Amino acid sequence: MFYVQRDAEGQLLRVEAAPYAESTEMLPADNAEIQEWFADDAVENSLKQLKQSDLDMIRVLEDLIEVLTAKGVLSITDLPPGAQAKLLNRSHAREALGGLNNLIDENDEGGLI
């Protein structure tokens, strides 16, 4: 059984396995509303994980493109103009923050942080 609280329109507002003061009713675990509540929560968590993974992959792809261009395997002009512009914008932004790279030096115990 789950303890639930509803809003003024009757929509689930809060669902807990343990009783709490604001709960207004109890619903069984196989109730369609309870199933939907937890399915939405699982989907939201999966989307958050994908978004973080996308950010991580962007950095991997940037580094891969940088390595390939440095080795002469790929030229920046091989990419579509939109991709070139985005990569150059990110490269300039990273260069602008370049002075911050020396704040944390994992190999040097004499670094600032």
Buried (B, 14 or more C-beta within 10 A) or exposed (E): EBBBBBEEEEEBEBBEEEEEEEBEEEBEEEBEBBEEBEEEEEEEEEEEEEEEEEEEEEEEEBEEBBEBBEEEEBEBEEBEEEEEEBBEEEBEEEEEEEEEEEEEEEEEEEEEE
